[in-house]
Amino acid sequence: MLIDSHCHLDFPSLAEDLDGVLRRAADAGVGRMVTICTKLSAFAPVRAIAEAHPQIYCSVGIHPHDAAREAAASVEDLLAEALHPKVVGIGESGLDFYYEHSPREVQARQFRTHIRAARESGLPLIVHSRDADAEMASILAEEMAAGPFTGVMHCFSSGPALAEAALDLGLYLSLSGILTFKNAEELREIARQAPLDRLLVETDAPYLAPVPMRGRTNEPAYVAHTAAKLAELKGVGIAEIERRTTDNFERLFAKAVP
């Protein structure tokens, strides 16, 4: 079994054919998935998808793109939603200095709020980081020193320094279809070097469809292509990747274990 640890099933391009998306995922051997919240104001439909399907779980949080547009979330707001039995993670939250749709200081403030919610709830933090490696490493180290929490660097595509910093702090790296892209050799080398017991796979669907599905709307079934590439890089069989990434997921997202 494979698990898509990060997708967005409420986004229109997937929600409009959700039954087909789930059928194709099952056919590809994808047994579970986590559909990710990006806005508290749009959490209800995310939660509803998870409630309607036993193999789907969800998270609660505010994406850094929306940190300024959404009403500021408090730790208490996040903790209240995290009580739901299908909510298995906090996020996605983090820093995105590539687009900067929200001011950097607002992103950082909301990110720290999410970290505190992850720490208090015991649920893993789902981290988005783009073009903010140094700042991300600094915040993670500072907050970990204030009190431990678990988490995953989702859709990891940053440099080796942030990979090392995250792993040193006990976090996991989740690999997406970017692993298959022609120009992603640095990421492939990070995947080769990272401990197999700290890796997850994901789609970030509907974005970032892997080779050979480039140009199509990404969906959970396609996580099989990322897993196959990871197996090649690690020099192991696909069954080993299925087993290890599932074990890793269940260790991190303990609330999602059936």
Residue, then its C-alpha position, 0 to 999 in steps of 0.5 A: m500500500l502507498i499513502d498520499s500524505h499530502c493532496h488537496l481533494d477539495f480543489p475543483s479539478l479533483a472535487e469535480d470527479l472525486d469518485g473517479v479520483l478515489r477509484r483510480a487511487a485504489d487501482a494504483g494501490v494508494g490505500r490512504m490519503v490526507t487532504i490538506c486545509t489551506k484556509l480556515s474559512a474553507f475547512a468545512p468542505v475539507r473536513a466533509i471529504a474526510e468524514a465521507h471516506p474512511q481512507i481519507y484524513c485531513s489537516v487544519g491550518i492556513h497556507p502562508h499565501d493566505a496568512a494575511r487574507e484569512a482572519a488570524a488563527s489562534v492556537e485555540d482556534l486550531l486546537a478546537e478543530a484538531l479535536h475532530p477524529k479525522v484531523v491528523g495534522i496541523g497545517e499546511s503552514g510555513l514560509d513562502f518568500y517566492y510569491e510573498h502573497s502575504p508579508r513575511e512577518v505575517q507568515a512567520r507569526q502565523f507559522r509560530t502559532h501553528i507550531r504551538a498548536a502542533r506542540e500542544s495537540g501532539l499532531p504533526l506540523i505540515v510545513h510549507s517552505r519555499d525560498a526561505d531556507a535560512e529563515m525556516a531553519s532558524i524558526l524551526a530550531e528556535e521553536m524546537a528549543a522551546g518545546p518538542f513537536t513533530g512534523v514533515m517538510h511537505c513537498f520538499s524541494s529546498g536545499p541540502a542545508l534545510a534538509e539536514a537541519a530538518l532531519d537533525l530536528g527529528l522532522y520528516l521529508s515528504l517527496s513529491g513529483i518534483l523528484t522525477f523532474k529533469n532539473a531536480e538532481e539536487l533533490r534526488e541527491i538529498a533523497r539518496q542521502a536521507p534516511l529511509d525511515r524519515l521519508l514520505v511520499e505525496t502528490d500535492a495534487p492537483y499540482l506537480a504531476p510527476v513524469p510521465m504524467r507531466g501536463r496533466t492534473n495531478e491526483p493521488a494515483y500518481v504518487a506511485h510514480t514518485a514512489a517508483k523513482l524513490a525506489e530507484l534512487k534507494g536501490v530497493g524494490i517498490a514493495e520496500i518503499e511501500r512498506r517503509t513509507t507506510d510505516n513512516f506515515e503511521r509513526l508520524f500521523a499516528k492518529a491516522v492509523p485505522 
